[in-house]
Amino acid sequence: MTFGRSGAASVVLNVGGARYSLSRELLKDFPLRRVSRLHGCRSERDVLEVCDDYDHERNEYFFDRHSEAFGFILLYVRGHGKLRFAPRMCELSFYNEMIYWGLEGAHLEYCCQRRLDDRMSDTYTFYTAEEPGALGRDEARPAGAEAAPSRRWLERMRRTFEEPTSSLAAQILASVSVVFVIVSMVVLCASTLPDWRAAAADNRSLDDRSRYSVGPGREPSGIIEAICIGWFTAECIVRFIVSKNKCEFVKRPLNIIDLLAITPYYISVLMTVFTGENSQLQRAGVTLRVLRMMRIFWVIKLARHFIGLQTLGLTLKRCYREMVMLLVFICVAMAIFSALSQLLEHGLDLETSNKDFASIPAACWWVIISMTTVGYGDMYPITVPGRILGGVCVVSGIVLLALPITFIYHSFVQCYHELKFRSARYSRSLSAEFLN
């Protein structure tokens, strides 16, 4: 630290009247970004941009902030507990203190995050980078950020590719990506039409007679597919390069889906190249048809740009226990009702037995479509006891399916509000950027 009383081994932070002593070595790499910026201050002017006042004789820095909230935050950054809201303190006020010191909502415990989201939902409060003390300005930058413009450029690129509403360029990039997804899906659906397949077969026969080229890019649909794959591949590579943690990037579900959607195309191209003149036989193979149908995963790429799909994925992630409980309910009821229906419809009277209920596995199909009230009508009970059992099965299915649905519904609403407010924060930043 180049500013302060020479020879002092520690500095004193005075936060709302509470005094905390920190060593100079600890101050340099302190987890709180605003505090760590004190290490790089070279003049009193620089110090006053970080804190509210400074006493040169005592080497003491004054912060006019909430002392109790800072005490909770200090315990968290020192590893003495998990970050939770201070008792008898407004959630929004505590979150404002977190932003001031350089923390984010993700540092809170999950229960406190939900409390914060509920409070924001009730008051329609948004914290953006344009507000005083919010992240994204100088106080949110780590020490030495001025000397590393490449880091800021990588962060801007990462936000552009990962957060579609973070800037105007991110919105344009997301719109182009959505267009490519829609075009690729239209081509995939059209390629299954009989007339389309007949025209493609005629084109391939002409190409085979001329021996002009080999590969999926000969047909118009193949050219469009190659262009879409090229865009998706370039987008995935750039996002991998600008990502902070490469291992975490590979483990993300959406990135795995991108890989599953892109890889089959290159595998089919290699298969076509290696089979050479037998490419027409290879195209008729089951393997290639399966690989081409895996392009349907491109639809899931829309989850990057639509809150609805993101809400669905986040809800399934948070409600996996309720989903497992729902499946257990269905399996238990299926085992009971399928055994009883097989007995009543087939096991009691072999002469007038219902052949559709010849086995318990066959009866399981009737149970599942009855419990979910689908009722295809392909199999149904014909005896009076069987019909009574069918009515009980339908009513039981409605009750059993409704029990966990309430928890899943509330989680869905919570996830939707959380993602909507996150998007609103980026949208307000975008509006300010556009006006400037």
N, C-alpha and C positions, 0 to 999 in steps of 0.2 A: 504494500500500500504506500503510495507516494505522498498522500496528504494526511496530516494528523501530527500529533505530538511525537517527536522523534524519541526513540528508545522505549516507547510504551509497548509492552508485550501483549496487551489486550485492549479492546475497545468496549465501550458501554453503550447499549441500546436502551433508550428510555421510551417505552411504549405506553402512553396513557398514564404515566406515573410509575409504572413498574419497570425496574432496572434489571437488565440482563447483561452479563459479561461474557464476551466471546474472544477467543485468542485470534491473533492475526492469521495464523496458519489455517484455522478452521473457517475464518471469514472468506478466504479465497474461494473455496469450493463449497460454500454453504448452500444447502438445497433450495433455500428461498432466493429467488432471482433478484428481488429488490435489495436484499441484504448483501448478496454477493457482489452487486454493482459497486458497493462502497469501496471494494478493494482497488478498483481502477480509477477512482476519483483523484484528480491531480490538483484541483484548486477548490476553494470554498464554494465557488459558483457551481462546480460539478456536484459537490456534496449536497447543496441546497436543492438541486434538481431531483435528488433521491429522497431526502428526508425533509422535515419541516424546519428544523433548527439544528445548530451545531455549537457545542462548547469546546473551544480549542484547548483551554486550560485543563479541563477534565477529560478531554478526548471522548466526549459523550454526544451521541446522536439522538435527537428527539423526533419521535413519530407521534402525531396526534391521531392515534388509532385506538381501537377497543383493546384494552389490556387483557381481558379474560379470553377473548377470541385468539389473540396472539399466543397466549399461554397454551391453548389447545393445539394450535398449529405448530408451535415449537416442540411440544411433546411428540407430535406425529413425525416431524422431519428428523428428530433425533432417534426415532425407532422405539419409542416407549409406549406405543399403542397405535390404534387405528383412528383415523380422522372421523370424528362425529361432531354433530352440532353441539355448541355450548348450551348448557341448560338455561332456561329462561331468556333465550335470545332468539330473535326472529331469524328464520332460515335465510331470508333474502339478505339481511344485514350480515350474517356470518359468511354467506357466499360472496358478498361484496368485499369483506375482509380477505377472503381467500384470493380473490382476483387481484387485490392490491398487492399482496405479498408474492404473487406469482404462481398460485396453485390453480387447478382446474376442478370442475365438478367431478371428473373421473377419479380424483383422489379420495372422494368421500366413500364411506361404506355404502353398500347397495341399498340398505334401508333408508339411509339419509338421502341418497340420490332420489329415491322415489318421493320422499317428503318434499324435497326441493322442486321436483317436477310438478307435484300437486299444487304447491304454493305458487309457482309460476303460472300454472294453468288457471288458478283462481284470480290472480291479479293481472294476468296478461303482461308479465314483466319479461323483458329481454335484455340480456347483457351482451353487448357487441364490442368489437375492437375499437369503435369510434367513441365509446363512452370513457370518461375519466377513470383511469386506473384499470382499464380492461386489458386483457391479453391482446397481443398483436402489436403493441406500440413499443417504445424503447424499454420500458420497465419489464416487458415480457421477454426480452432478448437476454441470453446468457452473457456473462462477462466475456469480452473479447469479440463480440459479434461484429463490431465495426471493422475489425481487421479480417473478417471472413465473409466477403460478399458472395462467395460461391455457395456458402451454406444458406444464405437468404434466397439465392436463386433456386437452389434445390428444394427448399421449403415451399417456395411459390409454385414450382412445377408440381410438387407432390399435391398441394392443395388443388391445383388446376385439374389434375387427373382423378383425385380421390373424392373431391367435394364439388359436385356439379354446380352448386349455387354459391360458391365462394367468390367468383368473379365473372366478368362478362366473357372472358376467354374460356372459362370452365363451362359456362352455359352453352357456348357455341360448340365446344368440343363434345359435350354430352348430346347435343342435338344431332350432330353428325353421326355419332355412334348409334343413336336410336334409329336414324334413317338407314344405316347399314344393317342393323338387326332386322328391321321391318322388310327391307329388300330381300335379305337372305331367306327370311321366312316365307315370303311370297313366292320366291323361286323354288323353295323346297316343296311347298304345297302344290304349285303348278306342275312340278316335275312328276307328280303321281297321277296326273290326269291321263286317260287313255290316249287322247289325241296328241298330247305333248310327248308321250313315250313313243308313239308311232312315228312322229316327225323326227325325234331324236334317233330312232333306229334307222330311218332312211338316211339321215346325215352320216351316221356312223358307217353304213354300208358304202356310201360314196367315198368316205375318207379311207376306208380299208382298201377299196379298189385302187385309189390313187396313192395309197401309202404315204400320205402327205405328212401326218404327224401322229403322235401317240400321246394321250394324256387327256385329262378332264377339261382342259382349257380350249379344246377345239370347238365345242358347241357354245352358242350364246350364253346358255345357262352356266356352262363351265367357266366362261370368262367372268361373268358376274360373281360366281362363287369364289373365283381366285382373287378378285378385287376385294371382296368382303373379308376373306381370310387374311389377305395382306394387311388390311386396316386393323383387324383384331390382333394380329400378331405384332404389328408395330406398336399398338397401344399397350399390349401386355408387356413388351420388352421395355418400353419407356417407363411404365409404372414400376417395373422391377428395379430399374436403374436408380430412380429417384426415391425409392422407398427407404425408410430409416433402418428397419430391421429386415434383412433378406429372409431369414428363417421364419419370422412371423408372417411375412408376405406370402410365403409358399403354403403356410398352414391355413390361411383364410379360406372359408368355404367358397366365396365368389371367385377367388383366383383359381381354386381347384376346378370349378365349373368352367372357367375360361380355358383351362388346359384340356379338359375333356371335350370341349367344343372345337378346339383348334387342331388337336393332335390327329383325329381320324382323317382329316383331309390330307395331311402329309403322308399318313400311312397308305391311304388309297392311291396317292400319286406314286409312291415307291412300288406298290404292288403292280400298278399299271406299267411302270417302266421295266420292272424285272420280268413280267410275263411277256412283254414284247408283242408278237403277232397274236398271241392268245388273249389279248386284252378283252375281246368281246366275250369270251368264255368266263374270264375273270370277273367281268362286270356283272354277269348273271349269278355269280357265287353269292352264297349267304353272307359271307364275311364282309364283302364290300357293301352290301345293302344295309347291314347292321351299322357299319361305320358311317355311311352316309346319313342314316336316320339319327345318329347321335348329334347331328347339327341342331336338333330340336333344343339342345341345351342353350343355344344362343338366346332363346326367349328369356331365360333366367338372368341374362346380362342386363335386362331392363330393370332389375332390382337396384342397380346402381343409381338410377335416375328417377325412380318412382317410389314415393313414400309408402304406398300401399303394399308393394312387394317387400320392402324393407321391414315394414311392421309385421307382416306375416312371418318372415324368417326370424325376427327377434322374439316374437311371441312363442314360436315353436321352441326356440332355444331356452327361454326362461320357463316354459310350462312343460318341460319334458316329463316331470314327475306326474303332472295331471294327465298327460297323454298316455303314459305307461299305466296309470290307474284306470283310464278309460279302456285301454286294450285288455287289461286284466278282467274288468267287469264283463266285457263282451265275450272273452274266452270262457269264463266260468259259466255264464248264461248259455253260451253255445253248447258246452259240454252237457249241461243238464237237459236242455230242451231237445237237443238232437237225440239223446239216448231215449227220452220219453216218447218223442214222436216216432222213432223207429220201432219202438215196442208197440205203440197203439196202432200204427198204420200197417205194420208188416209182421210183427212178432206174435200177436195174439191169434190171428186167424190167417193161416197160410193159404186157404182157398180163395178168399176175397181180399187178399193183401194188396196194398198199394205198392206197385213195383218201383215207383220213384223213391220210396223210403226203404230200399232194400238193405242199406247199410247206414251206420252212424255217420261216416264221412259224407255220404250223399245227403243225409238229413241236415248236416251242418250248413250246406248252401241255403236250404230253405229257412233255417233259423236266422242266418245273417241278413237275408233280404227282408225277412219279416220284422226283425228287431229294428232295422233302419227304415221301416215303412216304405220300402221300394216296391216289393211285390210284383215281380215280373210275370207271375202267373204260369211259369213253365212247370212248376210242381206245387201241389197244394193238398191238404188233408181231405179225405173223403168220408171218414168215419166221424160220428158225433163226438166221441172223446177227443179225437184228433183236432177237430175244429175248436172245441173248447180250449184245448191246449194252445192252439194257434192264437186265439184271442188273448190268453194270458201272456203268451210270448210277445205279442205286439205291445201290449200295455207295459210289460216289464222292460222292453227295449226303450220305450219313451222315457220311463223313469230313470233307468240306469244311464242312458246317454245324457240326460239333462243334469245329472248331479255334478260331474266335473266341468260341464260347459260354462257354468257361472264363473268359476275361477279363471278359465281360459279367456272368457269375454272381458273380464276386468283387466287382465294382463294385456289383452289386445288394445284396449282403450288407453291404458297407461303407456304402452310402447308407442302408440300413434301420437299422443300428446308430446312425448319426449322427442321423437323424430321431427314432428312438426315445428316445435320450438327451436330445435337445432337448425332446421332449414330456415326458419324465420330470422335467426341471428345472422346467417350468411347472406340472406336476401337484403337485410338492412345495410350490411357492409357493402353489398353490391350497389345498392341505391346511392349510398354516399360516394362510392368510387365513380359512378356514372355522372353524378352531379358535379363532382370536382373536375 
